[in-house]
């Protein structure tokens, strides 16, 4: 059974699955799909061609699926697809894609989008990420999994954020952030590996030490990037983490955030 408040407006054509609840004064558009056991609070707007999976929770005053904030959008039926078990807090905005870039914004599973954060058009986000209060992801940003954006941080258009990265509070990311790394500052620069995040994610101390040594070889050394990559490929030829970091660096189009030279090694 569904529980839809008498003051909610659910448009004809919207698909509301079993076990869902929709709070007072919420508006759900005609092309919205809401998966099983999802809960939508009061005064929420879910619009556009938007699909939410199962067990999602959307808090009051959120705006999900409304038109992207880009003048190139001219009313095309672009999409927003959100997976399962996500929490979308107060005043969050999540917007669909643009047709010329594939027309879809994707948010994976078990993400926490905290109050007032913004997920722009054509963002692709993995699983189990935390986007803290008032953080903002611009259009076309790619986010891996197990990433944390601390409060008031932001990512420039087309940036990529690797798995298990940490974006410090107030940091403005203008280039790609490699996996396992912590960045800080405006503009954000590499500070260290995300040691606490890796520990919380279940990485063993042996693996953390390995990643730390690879990090120093790739980012702290003053050798040329080609030489550093070559040295790591030789020394850590069997390392999954070395291969992942090198692949990320080689595939970067915006370049990698730089090492903060004032850091203590």
C-alpha positions in Angstrom: 0.0 0.0 0.0 1.1 3.6 -0.6 0.4 6.5 1.7 -0.1 9.7 -0.2 -1.2 12.8 1.8 -4.5 14.4 0.7 -2.7 17.7 -0.1 0.0 16.1 -2.3 -0.3 16.5 -6.0 0.7 13.4 -7.9 0.2 13.9 -11.7 -1.5 11.3 -13.8 1.1 9.1 -15.4 3.5 9.1 -12.4 4.3 5.6 -11.2 4.4 5.2 -7.4 5.3 1.7 -6.3 4.1 -0.2 -3.2 5.1 0.9 0.2 5.8 4.5 -0.7 4.8 7.5 1.3 4.3 11.1 -0.1 4.0 14.0 2.4 1.9 17.1 2.4 2.0 19.6 -0.4 4.5 17.6 -2.4 4.3 17.7 -6.2 5.2 14.7 -8.4 5.3 15.2 -12.1 3.7 12.9 -14.8 7.0 11.3 -15.9 8.3 10.3 -12.4 8.9 6.8 -11.2 9.2 6.2 -7.5 10.5 2.7 -6.4 9.2 0.5 -3.6 9.3 1.7 0.0 10.6 5.2 -0.9 9.6 8.1 1.4 9.1 11.6 0.2 8.6 14.4 2.8 6.5 17.5 2.6 6.9 20.4 0.1 9.1 18.3 -2.2 9.1 18.7 -6.0 10.0 15.7 -8.1 9.7 16.5 -11.8 11.0 15.8 -15.3 11.8 12.3 -16.6 13.0 11.1 -13.2 13.4 7.6 -11.9 14.1 6.8 -8.2 14.8 3.2 -7.2 13.8 1.5 -4.0 14.1 2.6 -0.4 15.1 6.2 -1.1 14.3 9.0 1.4 13.7 12.6 0.2 13.4 15.2 2.8 11.3 18.4 2.8 11.9 21.2 0.3 14.2 19.1 -2.0 14.0 19.7 -5.8 14.7 16.5 -7.8 14.5 16.4 -11.6 13.7 20.0 -12.3 15.1 21.7 -15.4 19.0 21.9 -15.5 20.6 25.3 -14.9 22.0 25.5 -18.4 20.8 27.7 -21.2 21.4 25.0 -23.7 18.5 23.0 -22.3 15.4 23.8 -24.4 12.9 21.4 -22.8 14.2 18.1 -24.2 13.0 15.0 -22.4 16.4 14.3 -20.7 16.6 12.1 -17.7 17.7 11.8 -14.0 18.2 8.2 -12.7 18.8 7.6 -9.0 19.4 4.2 -7.6 18.4 2.6 -4.3 18.8 3.5 -0.6 19.8 7.1 -1.1 19.1 9.9 1.4 18.4 13.3 -0.1 18.2 16.0 2.6 16.6 19.4 2.8 16.9 21.9 -0.1 19.0 19.5 -2.2 18.9 20.1 -6.0 19.5 17.2 -8.4 19.0 17.9 -12.1 18.7 15.9 -15.4 21.2 15.9 -18.2 21.6 17.8 -21.5 20.7 16.1 -24.8 23.9 16.9 -26.5 25.9 15.1 -23.8 23.8 12.0 -23.6 20.9 13.4 -21.7 21.2 11.7 -18.4 22.4 12.4 -14.8 23.1 9.3 -12.7 23.3 8.8 -9.0 24.1 5.3 -7.7 23.2 3.6 -4.5 23.5 4.4 -0.8 24.6 8.0 -1.3 24.0 10.7 1.3 23.3 14.2 -0.2 23.2 16.6 2.8 21.2 19.8 3.1 21.6 22.5 0.4 24.0 20.5 -1.8 23.7 20.6 -5.6 24.1 17.8 -8.2 24.2 19.4 -11.6 23.3 18.1 -15.1 25.2 15.1 -16.5 26.9 14.3 -13.2 27.7 10.6 -12.9 28.0 9.4 -9.3 28.8 6.0 -7.9 27.9 4.4 -4.6 28.2 5.2 -0.9 29.3 8.8 -1.4 28.7 11.7 1.1 28.1 15.2 -0.2 28.0 17.5 2.8 26.1 20.7 3.4 26.3 23.3 0.6 28.8 21.4 -1.5 28.2 21.7 -5.2 29.1 19.5 -8.2 29.0 21.3 -11.5 27.9 19.8 -14.8 29.6 16.6 -16.2 31.5 15.8 -13.0 32.3 12.1 -12.5 32.4 10.8 -8.9 33.6 7.3 -8.1 32.5 5.5 -4.9 33.2 6.0 -1.2 34.0 9.7 -1.8 33.4 12.5 0.7 32.8 16.1 -0.2 33.1 18.1 3.0 30.9 21.2 3.6 31.1 24.1 1.1 33.4 22.3 -1.3 32.9 22.3 -5.0 33.9 20.6 -8.2 34.4 22.4 -11.6 32.7 21.1 -14.8 34.2 17.9 -16.3 36.3 17.1 -13.3 36.7 13.5 -12.1 36.9 12.3 -8.5 38.4 8.9 -7.9 37.3 6.2 -5.5 37.9 6.8 -1.8 38.9 10.4 -2.2 38.3 13.2 0.3 37.6 16.8 -0.7 38.3 19.0 2.3 35.8 21.7 3.5 35.8 24.8 1.3 38.0 23.2 -1.3 37.4 24.1 -4.9 38.4 21.3 -7.3 39.5 22.4 -10.7 41.3 19.3 -11.9 41.0 15.5 -11.4 41.4 14.1 -8.0 43.1 10.6 -8.0 41.7 7.7 -6.0 42.6 7.3 -2.3 43.8 11.0 -2.1 42.9 13.9 0.1 42.8 17.4 -1.3 42.6 20.8 0.3 42.5 24.5 -0.6 41.5 26.9 -3.2 42.4 25.7 -5.8 42.5 22.3 -4.3 45.8 20.5 -4.2 47.0 17.1 -3.0 47.6 17.0 0.7 48.0 13.3 1.5 46.4 10.0 1.0 42.9 9.7 2.6 44.2 7.5 5.4 41.2 7.8 7.8 38.8 7.2 4.9 40.7 4.1 3.8 40.8 2.8 7.4 37.0 3.3 7.7 36.5 1.5 4.3 38.3 -1.6 5.7 41.7 -1.2 4.0 44.4 -3.1 5.9 47.4 -1.2 7.3 49.6 -3.2 4.8 47.5 -1.8 1.9 47.5 1.7 3.3 51.3 1.7 3.6 51.5 0.4 0.0 49.2 3.2 -1.3 51.2 5.8 0.8 54.5 4.7 -0.9 52.9 4.8 -4.3 51.5 8.2 -3.6 54.9 9.6 -2.7 56.5 8.2 -5.8 53.8 9.5 -8.1 53.0 12.9 -6.6 55.7 14.1 -4.2 58.8 13.2 -6.2 60.3 16.0 -8.4 61.0 13.7 -11.3 59.0 14.1 -14.5 55.6 12.5 -14.6 56.7 10.0 -17.2 59.6 9.0 -15.1 57.5 8.7 -12.0 54.9 6.5 -13.7 57.7 4.3 -15.2 59.3 3.8 -11.8 56.0 2.9 -10.2 55.2 0.5 -13.0 58.5 -1.3 -12.4 58.5 -1.3 -8.6 54.7 -2.1 -8.1 54.1 -4.1 -11.2 51.7 -6.4 -9.4 49.9 -3.8 -7.4 46.2 -3.2 -8.1 46.4 0.2 -6.5 49.3 1.3 -8.6 47.6 0.2 -11.7 44.4 2.0 -10.8 46.2 5.3 -10.0 48.3 5.2 -13.2 45.3 4.4 -15.3 43.4 7.4 -13.7 46.4 9.7 -14.4 46.8 8.6 -18.0 43.1 9.0 -18.8 42.9 12.5 -17.3 41.9 15.2 -19.7 41.9 18.1 -17.3 45.1 17.1 -15.6 45.7 16.0 -12.0 45.5 18.3 -9.0 49.1 19.2 -8.1 51.1 18.4 -4.9 51.2 21.3 -2.4 55.0 21.9 -2.2 54.7 23.5 1.2 53.5 20.2 2.7 55.9 18.4 5.0 56.8 15.0 3.6 
